[in-house]
Amino acid sequence: MNDITGKCLCGSVTITVSDPVGWLGACHCRMCQRWSGGLWAGFPADPDTVRITGPVQSYPSSKLADRAFCQTCGTQLWMRDRSDDAPYDLMPGIFDGAQDWPLKSEIYVDQALHAFSLSGVHKRASSAEYREKNPEVNQITDGARQND
């Protein structure tokens, strides 16, 4: 079994993922920009492959999803839809084992800050293209929370 383990900045939260996907996705929507300070990157993990210990706080960032962080140091940990079986979208920076993973996809590219233009060969989708394939996102109309 291939496990990777990550920790928050202070070490209070530990997350272990069994058999991780080995790739990253990036999002440039305004909500992810506000949360990350620039661009958000993550990787999906099925709930049954994730083990979490430590003080985690969750914030309901939209009608669809919550974002979690360490209660002690504030390190961002994941974003997750509000379904029990929804995958975690984990922050790769807390996992040493994710350093060499390739970027597989990038969404909301039309909203990207100019400083965060990502190169390479990977799937890209504009806001409209992403929303067309994910109509549940269109249900969110609450100002800053519209892009989750």
C-alpha positions in Angstrom: 0.0 0.0 0.0 1.3 3.4 -1.0 0.6 6.0 1.8 1.5 9.6 2.0 1.3 11.6 5.2 1.1 15.4 5.5 1.1 17.8 8.4 -0.1 21.3 9.1 2.4 24.1 9.9 2.4 23.5 13.6 2.1 19.7 13.4 -1.1 19.4 15.3 -3.0 17.9 12.3 -1.8 14.9 10.5 -3.5 13.5 7.3 -2.6 10.1 5.8 -3.8 9.1 2.4 -3.7 5.6 1.1 -3.0 5.1 -2.6 -3.1 8.8 -3.6 -4.0 9.7 -7.2 -0.6 11.2 -8.0 -1.7 14.3 -9.8 -3.0 17.8 -9.0 -5.8 20.1 -10.2 -5.8 23.9 -9.9 -8.6 26.4 -9.6 -8.5 30.2 -10.3 -12.1 31.1 -9.2 -12.4 34.2 -7.0 -13.4 32.1 -4.0 -10.3 30.0 -4.3 -8.2 33.1 -4.8 -9.5 34.6 -1.6 -9.0 31.4 0.3 -5.5 30.7 -1.0 -4.2 34.2 -1.6 -3.6 33.4 -5.3 -4.5 30.1 -6.8 -5.8 26.9 -5.2 -4.3 23.5 -6.0 -5.5 20.2 -4.7 -5.9 16.5 -5.2 -8.9 14.3 -4.7 -9.0 11.4 -2.2 -11.9 9.1 -1.4 -13.0 9.4 2.2 -12.2 5.7 2.9 -8.5 6.4 2.0 -8.1 9.4 4.3 -7.1 9.3 8.0 -7.1 12.6 10.0 -5.9 13.3 13.5 -5.8 16.7 15.3 -7.9 19.8 15.8 -9.7 20.6 12.5 -12.1 23.4 12.0 -14.5 23.6 9.0 -16.0 26.7 7.4 -19.1 26.5 5.2 -17.7 28.5 2.2 -20.8 28.0 0.0 -24.0 26.1 -0.3 -22.1 23.2 -1.8 -18.8 22.9 0.1 -16.9 23.3 3.3 -13.2 24.3 3.6 -11.1 22.9 6.5 -8.1 24.3 8.4 -6.1 23.5 11.5 -7.7 25.1 14.5 -4.2 25.9 16.0 -2.2 27.4 13.1 -4.8 28.0 10.4 -3.1 25.8 7.7 -5.5 25.1 4.9 -6.2 21.3 4.7 -9.0 20.6 2.3 -12.2 21.6 0.5 -15.1 19.1 0.4 -18.6 19.0 -0.9 -21.2 18.4 1.8 -22.0 14.8 0.9 -20.8 12.0 3.2 -19.2 10.1 0.3 -17.7 13.2 -1.4 -14.0 13.1 -1.9 -11.6 15.3 0.0 -9.8 17.9 -2.2 -6.6 18.0 -0.2 -3.9 20.7 -0.2 -0.8 19.1 -1.7 1.6 21.5 0.0 1.2 19.7 3.3 2.3 16.4 1.8 6.1 15.9 1.1 5.1 13.0 -1.1 3.2 15.3 -3.6 6.1 17.4 -4.6 6.7 15.8 -8.0 3.1 15.3 -9.0 2.0 16.7 -12.4 -0.7 19.2 -13.0 -3.6 17.4 -14.6 -6.3 20.1 -14.9 -6.9 23.8 -14.4 -10.3 25.5 -14.1 -11.5 29.1 -14.2 -8.5 30.0 -16.3 -10.2 33.2 -17.5 -10.2 34.4 -13.9 -6.5 33.6 -13.2 -4.3 36.3 -11.7 -1.7 37.2 -14.4 1.1 36.2 -12.1 -0.2 32.6 -11.9 -0.2 31.5 -15.5 0.5 27.8 -15.4 2.5 26.2 -18.3 2.6 22.7 -19.5 0.2 20.3 -21.2 -2.9 19.7 -19.1 -6.7 20.2 -19.4 -7.9 23.8 -19.1 -11.5 25.1 -18.7 -12.9 28.6 -18.5 -15.5 29.6 -16.0 -18.3 29.0 -18.6 -16.9 25.7 -19.7 -16.6 24.4 -16.1 -20.1 25.6 -15.2 -21.6 24.0 -18.3 -20.2 20.6 -17.2 -21.0 21.2 -13.5 -24.5 22.8 -13.4 -24.8 22.4 -9.6 -22.2 25.3 -9.3 -24.7 27.6 -11.0 -27.0 27.3 -7.9 -24.7 29.4 -5.9 -25.6 33.1 -6.2 -24.4 34.5 -2.9 -21.8 37.2 -4.0 -18.3 36.1 -3.0 -19.5 32.5 -2.5 -20.6 32.1 -6.1 -17.5 30.3 -7.4 -17.2 27.3 -5.2 
